[in-house]
């Protein structure tokens, strides 16, 4: 394993340990490994979808020559091609593997599941990008890409948890939260990539502020939901 990939694997392990440690009643490790592997599968599905999209709508597919693309079109490209496709595939894996699992019996559980899928996805993405051994890219992805994927997972999991909690009490509201479980991470992901691809120093400043805010909000959400479960368990 090259050093570039190694410095990207370490944050995945650290984030997985951090999220897991906050769980009041620890989830079964085989289930977590399955969710992590489901993240791998999500990445493969995304690759297939992108190949199909590049054939069906080549003019809408992001290319290296993005400097000539309007901000509106760039936002649309990022929203559909990157953010929605990736977040939908991760959401699908969580729904199939974790959402209805009998172990999903506390609010924080689905956040753990979502983050593990997101980290599995991020690891495969890293291996793809860093196989050539680009150390600087590895450091960047360790600081920004991996924690951001995990943060998107936190918000996806929190809305999935709300959807499940209202499933019997208010089906309409449950569906709204289920929709938010895709929409909110997609918008966050879109903002992340758009600020980078906009190729502007001002947008890079916005990117730094956005990422720091994202991390803080994700940590607050983790502590909030984990604490709620701990109180209910006691």
Secondary structure by P-SEA (a helix, b strand, c coil): ccaaaaaaaaaaaaaaaaaaaaccccccaaaaaaaaaaaaaaaaaaaaaaaaaaaaccccccccccccccaaaaaaaaacccaaaaaaaaaaaaaacccccccccccaaaaaaaaaaaaaaaaaaaaaacccccaaaaaaaacccaaaaaaaaaaaaaaaaaaaaaccccaaaaaaaaaaaaaaaaaaaaaaaaaaacccaaaaaaaaaaaaaaaaaaaaaaaaaaaaaaaaac
